[in-house]
Amino acid sequence: MTRYWFGGTPADYTVTPGSGNVVLFAPGATLTCWNAQVGGTQYTDLRNAVGGAVTSVTSGDGVTGPAGATPRFQAPDEVLTLWIDGGTGTRYLMVTTDLPALLAGKISRAGDSMDGDLLLADDSPAASRDYVDARAGGAPSILVFGYGGIVSPAPGSSGSTTTSGGR
């Protein structure tokens, strides 16, 4: 079983609204991790950056880490996404920071094309290169992953893009 890493990126900070809706870092915030945006079960089998068992994550307080920074931590085995709550009752989706490494075996760096079969979590095929080629008439498909979401060519156009998702 594998524990995947979360947090520790430039996007992983706890913030709070200040006077005049100025965004301020929220140092020392206790963050709980969940398996659903609403309801669900809290993950309490977490590991901090040095492997210690923790039941929640605490954002940096300026001494233990940059003020408001969500430190690196590991979720329970095989968890790739989780919902994090800073005590407000609103949960935000976090995706493992190991995702690029997990995709590295599927996407060629040279041409950003699929290599091999796309598999579901149970290792059953979701789509093969033959399947994609048959449906796309041999035309290349482009999926670019980034912090802004997935960018793909707009239907019926060349060069335009549409965006979905995002952080």
PyRosetta script that sets phi, psi and omega in degrees:
from pyrosetta import init, pose_from_sequence

init()
pose = pose_from_sequence("MTRYWFGGTPADYTVTPGSGNVVLFAPGATLTCWNAQVGGTQYTDLRNAVGGAVTSVTSGDGVTGPAGATPRFQAPDEVLTLWIDGGTGTRYLMVTTDLPALLAGKISRAGDSMDGDLLLADDSPAASRDYVDARAGGAPSILVFGYGGIVSPAPGSSGSTTTSGGR")
pose.set_psi(1, 150.6)
pose.set_omega(1, -176.1)
pose.set_phi(2, -122.7)
pose.set_psi(2, 134.9)
pose.set_omega(2, 171.7)
pose.set_phi(3, -98.7)
pose.set_psi(3, 129.3)
pose.set_omega(3, -179.3)
pose.set_phi(4, -101.2)
pose.set_psi(4, 154.3)
pose.set_omega(4, -177.7)
pose.set_phi(5, -88.4)
pose.set_psi(5, 147.3)
pose.set_omega(5, 174.9)
pose.set_phi(6, -135.0)
pose.set_psi(6, 161.5)
pose.set_omega(6, 174.2)
pose.set_phi(7, 74.0)
pose.set_psi(7, -178.4)
pose.set_omega(7, 176.2)
pose.set_phi(8, 79.4)
pose.set_psi(8, 12.0)
pose.set_omega(8, 178.8)
pose.set_phi(9, -106.0)
pose.set_psi(9, 167.6)
pose.set_omega(9, 178.5)
pose.set_phi(10, -60.7)
pose.set_psi(10, -19.6)
pose.set_omega(10, 180.0)
pose.set_phi(11, -88.2)
pose.set_psi(11, -8.9)
pose.set_omega(11, -172.4)
pose.set_phi(12, -97.9)
pose.set_psi(12, 81.6)
pose.set_omega(12, 178.6)
pose.set_phi(13, -133.2)
pose.set_psi(13, 148.5)
pose.set_omega(13, 172.2)
pose.set_phi(14, -95.4)
pose.set_psi(14, 133.6)
pose.set_omega(14, -177.9)
pose.set_phi(15, -133.3)
pose.set_psi(15, 162.6)
pose.set_omega(15, 177.9)
pose.set_phi(16, -143.8)
pose.set_psi(16, 149.6)
pose.set_omega(16, 177.8)
pose.set_phi(17, -73.7)
pose.set_psi(17, 135.2)
pose.set_omega(17, 176.6)
pose.set_phi(18, -104.1)
pose.set_psi(18, -167.4)
pose.set_omega(18, 179.1)
pose.set_phi(19, -58.6)
pose.set_psi(19, 133.2)
pose.set_omega(19, -179.3)
pose.set_phi(20, 68.3)
pose.set_psi(20, 24.5)
pose.set_omega(20, -179.5)
pose.set_phi(21, 61.9)
pose.set_psi(21, 26.1)
pose.set_omega(21, 172.6)
pose.set_phi(22, -74.3)
pose.set_psi(22, 132.6)
pose.set_omega(22, -179.3)
pose.set_phi(23, -80.6)
pose.set_psi(23, 128.4)
pose.set_omega(23, 179.1)
pose.set_phi(24, -120.1)
pose.set_psi(24, 147.6)
pose.set_omega(24, 173.2)
pose.set_phi(25, -64.4)
pose.set_psi(25, 148.4)
pose.set_omega(25, 178.6)
pose.set_phi(26, -114.9)
pose.set_psi(26, 83.9)
pose.set_omega(26, -178.0)
pose.set_phi(27, -68.9)
pose.set_psi(27, 147.4)
pose.set_omega(27, 175.3)
pose.set_phi(28, 71.1)
pose.set_psi(28, 18.8)
pose.set_omega(28, 179.8)
pose.set_phi(29, -72.6)
pose.set_psi(29, 136.4)
pose.set_omega(29, 175.5)
pose.set_phi(30, -87.1)
pose.set_psi(30, 124.4)
pose.set_omega(30, -176.9)
pose.set_phi(31, -112.6)
pose.set_psi(31, 125.8)
pose.set_omega(31, 175.8)
pose.set_phi(32, -104.0)
pose.set_psi(32, 150.7)
pose.set_omega(32, -175.6)
pose.set_phi(33, -115.2)
pose.set_psi(33, 137.6)
pose.set_omega(33, -173.4)
pose.set_phi(34, -133.3)
pose.set_psi(34, 160.8)
pose.set_omega(34, 178.4)
pose.set_phi(35, -94.2)
pose.set_psi(35, 1.0)
pose.set_omega(35, -179.8)
pose.set_phi(36, -149.2)
pose.set_psi(36, 155.2)
pose.set_omega(36, 179.0)
pose.set_phi(37, -68.0)
pose.set_psi(37, -35.6)
pose.set_omega(37, 178.5)
pose.set_phi(38, -132.2)
pose.set_psi(38, 137.3)
pose.set_omega(38, -178.4)
pose.set_phi(39, 68.5)
pose.set_psi(39, -140.7)
pose.set_omega(39, 177.0)
pose.set_phi(40, 77.4)
pose.set_psi(40, -164.3)
pose.set_omega(40, -175.9)
pose.set_phi(41, -120.5)
pose.set_psi(41, 135.8)
pose.set_omega(41, 177.2)
pose.set_phi(42, -77.1)
pose.set_psi(42, 133.7)
pose.set_omega(42, 172.5)
pose.set_phi(43, -80.2)
pose.set_psi(43, 124.2)
pose.set_omega(43, 177.8)
pose.set_phi(44, -119.8)
pose.set_psi(44, -2.4)
pose.set_omega(44, 178.9)
pose.set_phi(45, -96.7)
pose.set_psi(45, 67.7)
pose.set_omega(45, -177.9)
pose.set_phi(46, -105.5)
pose.set_psi(46, 162.3)
pose.set_omega(46, 175.7)
pose.set_phi(47, -128.5)
pose.set_psi(47, 135.9)
pose.set_omega(47, 176.6)
pose.set_phi(48, -78.4)
pose.set_psi(48, -177.2)
pose.set_omega(48, -173.8)
pose.set_phi(49, -62.4)
pose.set_psi(49, -21.2)
pose.set_omega(49, 179.5)
pose.set_phi(50, -106.5)
pose.set_psi(50, 11.8)
pose.set_omega(50, 174.9)
pose.set_phi(51, 92.5)
pose.set_psi(51, 1.2)
pose.set_omega(51, 179.6)
pose.set_phi(52, -73.3)
pose.set_psi(52, 143.2)
pose.set_omega(52, 179.1)
pose.set_phi(53, -72.3)
pose.set_psi(53, 131.0)
pose.set_omega(53, 176.1)
pose.set_phi(54, -138.6)
pose.set_psi(54, 157.1)
pose.set_omega(54, 178.3)
pose.set_phi(55, -104.7)
pose.set_psi(55, -12.4)
pose.set_omega(55, 176.1)
pose.set_phi(56, -150.2)
pose.set_psi(56, 173.6)
pose.set_omega(56, -178.7)
pose.set_phi(57, -118.7)
pose.set_psi(57, 141.1)
pose.set_omega(57, 178.4)
pose.set_phi(58, -115.1)
pose.set_psi(58, 126.9)
pose.set_omega(58, 179.2)
pose.set_phi(59, -68.2)
pose.set_psi(59, 155.5)
pose.set_omega(59, -177.3)
pose.set_phi(60, -57.1)
pose.set_psi(60, 145.8)
pose.set_omega(60, -178.6)
pose.set_phi(61, -110.3)
pose.set_psi(61, 11.3)
pose.set_omega(61, -177.8)
pose.set_phi(62, 95.7)
pose.set_psi(62, -17.5)
pose.set_omega(62, 177.2)
pose.set_phi(63, -110.4)
pose.set_psi(63, -50.4)
pose.set_omega(63, -179.3)
pose.set_phi(64, -78.9)
pose.set_psi(64, -10.5)
pose.set_omega(64, -179.8)
pose.set_phi(65, 171.6)
pose.set_psi(65, 171.9)
pose.set_omega(65, 178.7)
pose.set_phi(66, -54.5)
pose.set_psi(66, 140.1)
pose.set_omega(66, -177.5)
pose.set_phi(67, -54.3)
pose.set_psi(67, 122.5)
pose.set_omega(67, 177.7)
pose.set_phi(68, 85.4)
pose.set_psi(68, -9.5)
pose.set_omega(68, -177.2)
pose.set_phi(69, -71.0)
pose.set_psi(69, 132.2)
pose.set_omega(69, 174.1)
pose.set_phi(70, -81.8)
pose.set_psi(70, 116.2)
pose.set_omega(70, -177.1)
pose.set_phi(71, -71.7)
pose.set_psi(71, 163.6)
pose.set_omega(71, 174.3)
pose.set_phi(72, -64.3)
pose.set_psi(72, 140.3)
pose.set_omega(72, 176.0)
pose.set_phi(73, -153.4)
pose.set_psi(73, 163.7)
pose.set_omega(73, 178.1)
pose.set_phi(74, -114.2)
pose.set_psi(74, 140.1)
pose.set_omega(74, 176.8)
pose.set_phi(75, -87.8)
pose.set_psi(75, 174.8)
pose.set_omega(75, 175.3)
pose.set_phi(76, -59.9)
pose.set_psi(76, 166.9)
pose.set_omega(76, -178.5)
pose.set_phi(77, -49.2)
pose.set_psi(77, 133.6)
pose.set_omega(77, 172.2)
pose.set_phi(78, 66.7)
pose.set_psi(78, 10.9)
pose.set_omega(78, 177.0)
pose.set_phi(79, -84.6)
pose.set_psi(79, 119.1)
pose.set_omega(79, -179.1)
pose.set_phi(80, -100.6)
pose.set_psi(80, -24.5)
pose.set_omega(80, 177.4)
pose.set_phi(81, -136.6)
pose.set_psi(81, 152.6)
pose.set_omega(81, 175.3)
pose.set_phi(82, -152.7)
pose.set_psi(82, 165.7)
pose.set_omega(82, 177.9)
pose.set_phi(83, -109.8)
pose.set_psi(83, 129.1)
pose.set_omega(83, -175.6)
pose.set_phi(84, -113.0)
pose.set_psi(84, 138.9)
pose.set_omega(84, -176.7)
pose.set_phi(85, -126.7)
pose.set_psi(85, 125.1)
pose.set_omega(85, 179.7)
pose.set_phi(86, -93.2)
pose.set_psi(86, 21.1)
pose.set_omega(86, 177.2)
pose.set_phi(87, 97.8)
pose.set_psi(87, 1.4)
pose.set_omega(87, -179.3)
pose.set_phi(88, -94.5)
pose.set_psi(88, -11.4)
pose.set_omega(88, -175.8)
pose.set_phi(89, 91.3)
pose.set_psi(89, -8.9)
pose.set_omega(89, 175.8)
pose.set_phi(90, -98.6)
pose.set_psi(90, 129.2)
pose.set_omega(90, -179.3)
pose.set_phi(91, -107.2)
pose.set_psi(91, 144.0)
pose.set_omega(91, -179.7)
pose.set_phi(92, -121.1)
pose.set_psi(92, 139.1)
pose.set_omega(92, -178.6)
pose.set_phi(93, -72.0)
pose.set_psi(93, 133.1)
pose.set_omega(93, 170.7)
pose.set_phi(94, -120.8)
pose.set_psi(94, 137.8)
pose.set_omega(94, 177.6)
pose.set_phi(95, -111.0)
pose.set_psi(95, 141.4)
pose.set_omega(95, -179.2)
pose.set_phi(96, -53.4)
pose.set_psi(96, 141.2)
pose.set_omega(96, 175.2)
pose.set_phi(97, -76.6)
pose.set_psi(97, -4.2)
pose.set_omega(97, 175.3)
pose.set_phi(98, -83.5)
pose.set_psi(98, -3.1)
pose.set_omega(98, -176.0)
pose.set_phi(99, -55.6)
pose.set_psi(99, -45.2)
pose.set_omega(99, 178.3)
pose.set_phi(100, -56.9)
pose.set_psi(100, -40.2)
pose.set_omega(100, 179.4)
pose.set_phi(101, -67.3)
pose.set_psi(101, -37.1)
pose.set_omega(101, 179.1)
pose.set_phi(102, -67.5)
pose.set_psi(102, -34.0)
pose.set_omega(102, 179.7)
pose.set_phi(103, -81.9)
pose.set_psi(103, -18.4)
pose.set_omega(103, -175.3)
pose.set_phi(104, -55.3)
pose.set_psi(104, -35.6)
pose.set_omega(104, 179.6)
pose.set_phi(105, -77.4)
pose.set_psi(105, -10.0)
pose.set_omega(105, -178.4)
pose.set_phi(106, -105.0)
pose.set_psi(106, -27.3)
pose.set_omega(106, -175.3)
pose.set_phi(107, -117.7)
pose.set_psi(107, 126.5)
pose.set_omega(107, 178.4)
pose.set_phi(108, -74.7)
pose.set_psi(108, 130.0)
pose.set_omega(108, 178.3)
pose.set_phi(109, -66.5)
pose.set_psi(109, -30.5)
pose.set_omega(109, -175.4)
pose.set_phi(110, -69.8)
pose.set_psi(110, -42.1)
pose.set_omega(110, -174.0)
pose.set_phi(111, -126.5)
pose.set_psi(111, 5.6)
pose.set_omega(111, -178.3)
pose.set_phi(112, 49.5)
pose.set_psi(112, 45.4)
pose.set_omega(112, 178.5)
pose.set_phi(113, -120.8)
pose.set_psi(113, 158.5)
pose.set_omega(113, 179.6)
pose.set_phi(114, -68.7)
pose.set_psi(114, 137.5)
pose.set_omega(114, 171.4)
pose.set_phi(115, -113.5)
pose.set_psi(115, 122.9)
pose.set_omega(115, 177.5)
pose.set_phi(116, 78.1)
pose.set_psi(116, -160.9)
pose.set_omega(116, -177.3)
pose.set_phi(117, -94.0)
pose.set_psi(117, 147.3)
pose.set_omega(117, 172.5)
pose.set_phi(118, -88.1)
pose.set_psi(118, 121.7)
pose.set_omega(118, -174.3)
pose.set_phi(119, -110.2)
pose.set_psi(119, 146.7)
pose.set_omega(119, 173.7)
pose.set_phi(120, -80.1)
pose.set_psi(120, 175.5)
pose.set_omega(120, -177.3)
pose.set_phi(121, -57.4)
pose.set_psi(121, -30.7)
pose.set_omega(121, -179.6)
pose.set_phi(122, -90.1)
pose.set_psi(122, 14.1)
pose.set_omega(122, -179.9)
pose.set_phi(123, 69.0)
pose.set_psi(123, 12.1)
pose.set_omega(123, 173.2)
pose.set_phi(124, -82.8)
pose.set_psi(124, 148.7)
pose.set_omega(124, -175.7)
pose.set_phi(125, -69.4)
pose.set_psi(125, 131.4)
pose.set_omega(125, 173.9)
pose.set_phi(126, -90.8)
pose.set_psi(126, -39.5)
pose.set_omega(126, 177.5)
pose.set_phi(127, -165.6)
pose.set_psi(127, 143.9)
pose.set_omega(127, 175.9)
pose.set_phi(128, -109.3)
pose.set_psi(128, 166.8)
pose.set_omega(128, 177.2)
pose.set_phi(129, -59.1)
pose.set_psi(129, -39.3)
pose.set_omega(129, 178.3)
pose.set_phi(130, -61.6)
pose.set_psi(130, -41.9)
pose.set_omega(130, 179.3)
pose.set_phi(131, -62.0)
pose.set_psi(131, -47.6)
pose.set_omega(131, -179.2)
pose.set_phi(132, -63.0)
pose.set_psi(132, -46.6)
pose.set_omega(132, 179.7)
pose.set_phi(133, -60.0)
pose.set_psi(133, -40.7)
pose.set_omega(133, -179.0)
pose.set_phi(134, -64.1)
pose.set_psi(134, -38.8)
pose.set_omega(134, -178.1)
pose.set_phi(135, -82.1)
pose.set_psi(135, -27.9)
pose.set_omega(135, -177.8)
pose.set_phi(136, -96.2)
pose.set_psi(136, 2.7)
pose.set_omega(136, 179.9)
pose.set_phi(137, 63.2)
pose.set_psi(137, 27.8)
pose.set_omega(137, 179.6)
pose.set_phi(138, 83.7)
pose.set_psi(138, -5.4)
pose.set_omega(138, 179.3)
pose.set_phi(139, -71.8)
pose.set_psi(139, 142.1)
pose.set_omega(139, -179.7)
pose.set_phi(140, -68.8)
pose.set_psi(140, 145.9)
pose.set_omega(140, 174.5)
pose.set_phi(141, -107.9)
pose.set_psi(141, 143.1)
pose.set_omega(141, -179.2)
pose.set_phi(142, -124.1)
pose.set_psi(142, 123.7)
pose.set_omega(142, 172.2)
pose.set_phi(143, -130.3)
pose.set_psi(143, 116.1)
pose.set_omega(143, 179.5)
pose.set_phi(144, -108.2)
pose.set_psi(144, 123.8)
pose.set_omega(144, 179.8)
pose.set_phi(145, -97.2)
pose.set_psi(145, 138.7)
pose.set_omega(145, 177.2)
pose.set_phi(146, -167.4)
pose.set_psi(146, -178.7)
pose.set_omega(146, -178.7)
pose.set_phi(147, -63.0)
pose.set_psi(147, -24.4)
pose.set_omega(147, -179.1)
pose.set_phi(148, -83.4)
pose.set_psi(148, -0.9)
pose.set_omega(148, -179.5)
pose.set_phi(149, 112.1)
pose.set_psi(149, -151.2)
pose.set_omega(149, 179.4)
pose.set_phi(150, -106.4)
pose.set_psi(150, 127.9)
pose.set_omega(150, 179.7)
pose.set_phi(151, -109.8)
pose.set_psi(151, 128.9)
pose.set_omega(151, 179.2)
pose.set_phi(152, -139.1)
pose.set_psi(152, 157.4)
pose.set_omega(152, 180.0)
pose.set_phi(153, -59.4)
pose.set_psi(153, 138.6)
pose.set_omega(153, 176.5)
pose.set_phi(154, -67.7)
pose.set_psi(154, 140.4)
pose.set_omega(154, -179.8)
pose.set_phi(155, -56.5)
pose.set_psi(155, 133.3)
pose.set_omega(155, 175.6)
pose.set_phi(156, 74.0)
pose.set_psi(156, 14.3)
pose.set_omega(156, 179.9)
pose.set_phi(157, -131.3)
pose.set_psi(157, 167.4)
pose.set_omega(157, 174.4)
pose.set_phi(158, -125.4)
pose.set_psi(158, 121.8)
pose.set_omega(158, 178.1)
pose.set_phi(159, 96.1)
pose.set_psi(159, -27.0)
pose.set_omega(159, 178.1)
pose.set_phi(160, -76.4)
pose.set_psi(160, 157.5)
pose.set_omega(160, 179.5)
pose.set_phi(161, -132.9)
pose.set_psi(161, 157.2)
pose.set_omega(161, 170.8)
pose.set_phi(162, -122.0)
pose.set_psi(162, 151.8)
pose.set_omega(162, -177.8)
pose.set_phi(163, -125.0)
pose.set_psi(163, 139.6)
pose.set_omega(163, 173.6)
pose.set_phi(164, -136.5)
pose.set_psi(164, 156.4)
pose.set_omega(164, 178.0)
pose.set_phi(165, 83.5)
pose.set_psi(165, -151.5)
pose.set_omega(165, 179.1)
pose.set_phi(166, 121.0)
pose.set_psi(166, 168.6)
pose.set_omega(166, 179.1)
pose.set_phi(167, -115.6)
pose.dump_pdb("model.pdb")
